[in-house]
Each structure stands twice: as structure tokens, then as C-alpha cells.
């Protein structure tokens, strides 16, 4: 069986984050993962573009303020 070896090799390409479509919607601890360091920037953009939070599917980024 070689597949465990190949999976282990993929770790070198991993960022340690999660894919946004595979995160439970209300699990805040994990919802930070897919956005990482970009989260504050995305919150600023969300505050300007979507103040009413109309686009809130998947892992929601709340508008600041």
C-alpha cells in the first residue's frame, strides 16, 4: 500500500488551513481558518459593499461596525 506514503508527501504543500466549503457554518473556531490573515481585509470590504449582510451563505464574514 503506497497511498499513505503519497498522502504524507502532500503535507509539504499544505498551508494548515481548511477549505471554506468544508467548514461547518457555525463553527467560529474553524471559520477563521479559511480566511487567515485576509479576514480583517475581507471584513472591511464587507462593511463597504454589503452593510445589510445579504451575501451570508457559507462561512459568513460579518460587516464591521
Residue frames relative to the residue before (quaternion, step in Angstrom):
aa qw qx qy qz dx dy dz
X 1.0000 0.0000 0.0000 0.0000 0.00 0.00 0.00
X 0.1112 -0.8261 0.5515 0.0322 3.54 -0.51 1.17
X 0.5167 0.6855 -0.4258 0.2860 3.62 1.11 -0.41
X 0.6165 0.5211 -0.3939 0.4395 3.71 0.91 -0.54
X 0.6190 0.5438 -0.3384 0.4546 3.56 1.06 -0.70
X 0.6805 0.4904 -0.2908 0.4602 3.57 0.92 -0.89
X 0.6215 0.5246 -0.3396 0.4724 3.59 1.05 -0.69
X 0.6367 0.5267 -0.3249 0.4600 3.58 0.96 -0.81
X 0.6328 0.5348 -0.3337 0.4496 3.60 1.05 -0.69
X 0.6146 0.5731 -0.3454 0.4178 3.60 1.11 -0.60
X 0.5233 0.6540 -0.4059 0.3656 3.58 1.19 -0.44
X 0.6020 0.5710 -0.3667 0.4210 3.60 1.09 -0.55
X 0.7122 0.4243 -0.2529 0.4988 3.59 1.19 -0.47
X 0.5330 0.6536 -0.3903 0.3693 3.58 1.28 -0.13
X 0.3427 -0.7306 0.5545 0.2032 3.55 -1.10 0.73
X 0.5024 -0.6497 0.4247 0.3809 3.57 1.26 -0.27
X 0.5692 0.5854 -0.3737 0.4400 3.56 1.29 0.01
X 0.4192 -0.6714 0.5389 0.2882 3.56 -1.30 -0.19
X 0.5122 -0.6204 0.4956 0.3273 3.55 -1.25 0.46
X 0.5423 -0.6899 0.3722 0.3023 3.57 -0.69 1.10
X 0.6849 0.4906 -0.3034 0.4452 3.63 0.99 -0.63
X 0.7036 0.4380 -0.2706 0.4898 3.59 1.24 -0.14
X 0.5380 0.6033 -0.4086 0.4239 3.58 1.21 0.34
X 0.4875 -0.6419 0.4885 0.3342 3.62 -0.87 0.82
X 0.5834 -0.6596 0.3551 0.3138 3.56 -0.85 1.01
X 0.8068 0.2841 -0.1472 0.4968 3.61 0.86 -0.83
X 0.4768 0.6465 -0.4508 0.3892 3.57 1.17 0.48
X 0.2430 -0.8367 0.4732 0.1299 3.57 0.28 1.30
X 0.6225 0.5654 -0.3528 0.4104 3.57 0.95 -0.81
X 0.7368 0.3812 -0.2236 0.5116 3.57 0.95 -0.82
X 0.5945 0.5948 -0.3845 0.3808 3.63 1.07 -0.48
X 0.5686 0.5756 -0.3888 0.4406 3.59 1.20 -0.32
X 0.5796 0.6614 -0.3408 0.3323 3.55 1.10 -0.79
X 0.7281 0.4490 -0.3013 0.4213 3.63 0.64 -0.94
X 0.7138 0.4437 -0.2623 0.4741 3.60 1.09 -0.55
X 0.1675 -0.8447 0.4951 0.1152 3.57 1.19 -0.48
X 0.8414 -0.1303 0.1313 0.5078 3.54 -0.97 -0.94
X 0.6079 0.5743 -0.3511 0.4212 3.61 1.22 -0.30
X 0.4579 0.7280 -0.4318 0.2718 3.60 1.20 -0.33
X 0.6704 0.4798 -0.3365 0.4552 3.70 0.76 -0.81
X 0.6438 0.5162 -0.3204 0.4652 3.59 1.00 -0.79
X 0.6616 0.5009 -0.2991 0.4711 3.58 0.99 -0.85
X 0.6230 0.5265 -0.3386 0.4690 3.61 1.08 -0.67
X 0.6319 0.5214 -0.3279 0.4704 3.60 1.03 -0.75
X 0.6580 0.4976 -0.3056 0.4754 3.57 0.93 -0.90
X 0.6433 0.5288 -0.3169 0.4541 3.57 0.94 -0.90
X 0.6370 0.5407 -0.3226 0.4447 3.60 1.02 -0.77
X 0.7006 0.4518 -0.2670 0.4835 3.58 1.04 -0.71
X 0.7742 0.4063 -0.1818 0.4499 3.56 0.87 -0.98
X 0.8229 0.1317 -0.0175 0.5525 3.61 0.94 -0.85
X 0.0417 -0.8510 0.5234 -0.0072 3.58 0.60 1.16
X 0.7001 0.4548 -0.2679 0.4809 3.60 1.11 -0.63
X 0.3924 -0.7559 0.4423 0.2812 3.59 1.34 0.05
X 0.1781 0.8145 -0.5271 0.1647 3.56 0.94 0.92
X 0.7131 0.3714 -0.2280 0.5492 3.57 1.09 -0.72
X 0.2394 0.8160 -0.4779 0.2200 3.57 0.21 1.28
X 0.4106 0.6950 -0.5009 0.3122 3.59 1.10 0.46
X 0.7564 0.3088 -0.3012 0.4917 3.54 -1.34 0.37
X 0.7527 -0.2946 0.2495 0.5333 3.58 -0.95 -0.78
X 0.2827 -0.8082 0.4990 0.1341 3.52 -0.30 1.30
X 0.1930 -0.7037 0.6706 0.1334 3.50 -1.16 0.79
X 0.3064 -0.7723 0.5297 0.1706 3.56 -0.58 1.14
X 0.4966 -0.6292 0.4903 0.3423 3.61 -1.03 0.65
X 0.4796 -0.6408 0.5048 0.3233 3.59 -1.06 0.66
X 0.7629 0.4266 -0.2814 0.3959 3.51 -1.23 0.54
